[in-house]
Amino acid sequence: MIKHKTLSPGLWDLTVLLIVLTLGIAGCDFIDPDDQGPSSDGLHPVLIDGFWGFINAQGRIMIAPSFESVGAFSDGLAAVQRGADWGYIDPEGVFVIAPQFQFAGAYVEGLALVRGQGFNASYGFINPAGTVVIEARYDLALAFSEGLAAARLEGQWGYVDKKGEMVIPPQFSDARSFAEGRAAVEGPDGWIYIDKTGAVAISPAFTLEVAGSFSEGLAPFSTPEGWGYLDPEGRPVISPRYDEANAFSEGLAVVKEGHRYVYIDKQGQRAFPNEFEAARPFAEGLAAVRLERHWVYLTLPTASYGDSSFNDHRVSIARGYTR
């Protein structure tokens, strides 16, 4: 059953479609896990009565909620928590890799970051069969991106390739994943961007408090004035003025202004006037937003993707759940 709901005039012409389950479920809610990327298999996490499962784009439950936590599907597998341990399931909900890890990341470029059991356990990488490809020896690591993964050894970050060789030696106090040929790293003189040889690619003319990864030609950064966006030449094309800033995705980025989240285009203009309690980036035409204490999906007309004008200032929210 689909209920159409028009919100208060303060939210302009925003229309909400709340898909209500007809399966006799007492209460349910939706949210994408914060630290996982968008699904690549058409399945999306859903939380029902305290347990996680997966729905498809039509809102139908495809994998019954039975997990303590889940990650998004990627390369045909999703990390899920059963009890205290993490393993991996396929789109049918069948365990392909039994629960055995205290941390399990999404598969990216054919490898997943995992951490074994024990307080002093290290991080390593496995393939989709569960075979260890890169031995667990890192204090911390990030997923592979553009053939390299940021990894920390003895408190210093460097970059490892898929053979497990440290191709950029540990030397940074912090590091981001490579994106569009560059990675943000923090050295003795602050944040800069390096290329895949470890050479300086961008050294901004001003000090960055924090630097983010490039996406769609722009990278978020922060200064004492707030968050803004850099171009590949290190120029601030969107001046720092936001309380938070996220990477661009499908032409839009989520930023925080005061206590509310909005979507902006690459000129720094609001894509539409609506504000949200929380918001996630767009992926495959959908974005999870929290509105009136409920998580729902935000959709945009296909013809408007990447169009900074959004002339009718209309969005719709669908395929979510309400309590």
C-alpha positions, 0 to 999 in steps of 0.5 A: 500500500502506498500512502501519499503525504504532502508536507507542510508549506515550509517544505514547499512542494516536497511530496512523500510516498511512504510505502507501508508493508502489508506483511503485518510488521508491527514497526519498521524503519530504514537507514543506510549504514553510515560507513557503507557505500551504495548497493551495486546489486539492487538490494538496499538495507532495511531495519525492521523490529531491531534486525537488518535485512534487504529490500529491492527497489520496489520496497519488497523484502528480498532477504528477511531481517535477521542480522544485527548489522549489515553492509551494502552489497558489492560485487555480489556479496554483503557483509553481515553481522550474526551475533558478534561476528561478521561474514558475507552473504550472497543476494539469496541471503546464503552465507558464502563466508561464515561469520568469523571476523570482528570487522568486515568491509565491502568488496571493492576491486575484488578485495575486502578489508577484514579484521580477525578475532582478538584485541590485538588482531590486525587488518588484512584483505580477502578475496570473494572466496574468503581466501587471504590475499594480503596478510593481516598486519596493518594497524588500520586500513581503507578499502582499495581504490584505483589499485591502492589501499591506504594502510597504517603501520606503526602509526604511519600511513602509506599505500599498499598494492594488491600484491601486498607491497607497500608502494608508497612507504608509511610516512603520513599521519593521516591519509585518504583513498585515491580518487581521480588519481590523487589522494589527500594525506597529512604530513608535517606541513599539513594536508596536501594531495599526492599522486600514485608515485607519492609525489606532491600533486596539489599543495594548496596556497592556504592551510587545510585543516582537513582534506577529503577525496576528489569526486566528480572533479571536486574535493571537500576541505575545511578551514577555520571558516568552514567547509568548501570545495577544491578543484584539481588545481587546488583552487577553492571553487566553492568557498568554505562556509558550511558546517559539514561537506560530503563528496559530490555524487550524481552532480550533487553534494550533501552539506550541513548548514546549521542544524539541517542538511541540504543538497548543493550543485557544483556552483555552490547553489542549493539544488532545491530548497528542501532541508533534512534532519540528515541526508546521504549522497545520491547513488543510482538515483536514490538518496536516504534522508531523514524527515520528521524522524523517519528515514526514507528514500529521496528520488529525483526525476531522471531528466534532472540528474546533473542539472543545476537548475532543477527548475520545478524545485520538486523532489519526491521521497519513496521506497522507505518505511515509516514507523 
